[in-house]
Amino acid sequence: MTAGNTCSDGLDNDCDGFVDASDPGCTTPDEICFNGMDDDFDGRADCADPNCDGARGDPCGSGLPGICSAGTVTCQGAAVACVQNRNAATEASAAGTCSDGQDNDCDGSMDGTDPGCAVPGDLDGDRDVDEEVAVTALSLQLQLYPLPFTLCPLHFTLYP
C-alpha cells in the first residue's frame, strides 16, 4: 500500500487485485465487540464477527429464577445471548442452603418454601416437627399398648 491509501474504502488502492481487509498489504484493527461497529472491516460487526465468539459484555438477566438470574451478555456462534453466571445448586438441609435467603436450585422456591428443604414430620410447612406428629405417635402407642384402665370424659356443669 502506498501512503495515503486506506484499507477501508472499498477500493483496490494498490492495484494488486485485493480490496481493503483482504489485501495482504493492509493491516486492520481488531474487532471491538459490543460497540455496534465493524472495526476490522470484514463486513461483520460485533457478535456476527467470528473474532468476537465467546466475548463477554454487560450484565443481563437470564430470565431464570434464583441464583441463576444474573447473567452476562455473551457472543455465541454469531449471536448475542445472556448466559447465566451461576448454575443451579442443591437446595437441601444437608447442603446447608435452606437458610441462606437464596433460591439455590433455581426452581422459584427459596429456603423454607423449597420442597428440597422439607423437614420430616412438618405438617404445616414451617420447617419444624409438628405437635400433630407427637400426638399421632402417642395415639399409635396407646393403640399398641392399651392402658389398664378406661379414661372417662369429664363433665362440668356451670352454675350462674
Secondary structure, 3 states (H helix, E strand, C coil): CCCCCCCCCCCCCCCCCCCHHHCCCCCCCCCCCCCCCCCCCCCCCHHHCHHHCCCEEEEEECCCCHHHCEEEEEEECCEEEEEECCCCCCCCHHHCCCCCCCCCCCCCCCHHHCHHHCCCCCCCCCCCCCHHHHHHHHHHHHHHCCCCCCCCCCCCCCCC
